[in-house]
């Protein structure tokens, strides 16, 4: 019997701080902002290392707010050869 392959697509949303702005009752929460900053700085870098380790290319969907807030991390995504898609502004 012939070889079979499984194809998988990976998509990452860098909502980071943009995902928490005005959440819940409309106010900005310090803990939500902190969680978003961690995602943008630490989470993005960790995912890039993981994908590089296993030679995985992914589609990264980045809101404009995250692009403005985390330009270095977004440049790392671009430089690693991943596909980048717009994910709104915030």
N, C-alpha and C positions, 0 to 999 in steps of 0.2 A: 504494500500500500504506500502511496506517496506521502511525502512530508507535508504536514499541515502547519500553518503559522497562525499565530494569534496577533492581531494588530490592535494596539491600544493608543488612544489619543489622550494627552494630558492638557488640561486647561487650568490656568491659575488666575484668580482675580486679586489684584493688589488693591483692595478697597482701603486697607490701612485706616488712617484717620478719616478719610472721606466716608467710610462706611458707618462711622459713629456720629458724624456731625448732626446736631439737632435731633438725635435719636430719642426715643421714648416720648417724653412730654414736651419736646422741642428745645430743651436746654442742653448745653454741652456738659458732660460729666467728666470730671478729672480722671476717674478710673477708665472710662471708655477711651479718652484721648491717649492715656498711657498705653493701653492695650493696642491701639492703632499705631502708635509710634514703634512699639516693639515689633509689630508685624512688618512694618515698612523697613526698619533697619535690620533686625535680627532674622525674622522669618524669611525675607527675600534672599538674604545671603545664604541661609541654611538650605533653602530649596535649590538655589543655584549649585551649591556644592554637591547635593544629592543627585541632581540631574547630570552633572558633569561626571560624577563617579560611575554612573551607569550608562553614560553616553545617550542621554535622553534629551530630545528637543521637545519643547512644549509651546503652547500658545498662551501668552500672557496678556490679560485684558486689564488695562491700566486707566483709571479715571484721571482726568486732567489735574485734579487736586493732588493726587498721589504723585504724578509726574513732577509737579512743582515742588512738592514737599520732600521728595526723595530722588533728586536728579541723579545722584551717584549710583544708587541701587538700580534705577531704571536703565542707566547707561550700561551697567554690568549685564543686565538682561539682554540688551541689544548686542553688546560686544560678544556675548556667548553664542550668538546666532539663533536665538529663539524668535519665534514669530510674535509680533506685538500688535494688539488690536485695541482700539479706543473703547472705553467703557464709560462713556458720559463724562461729566465733570466731577460731580460729587456723589 
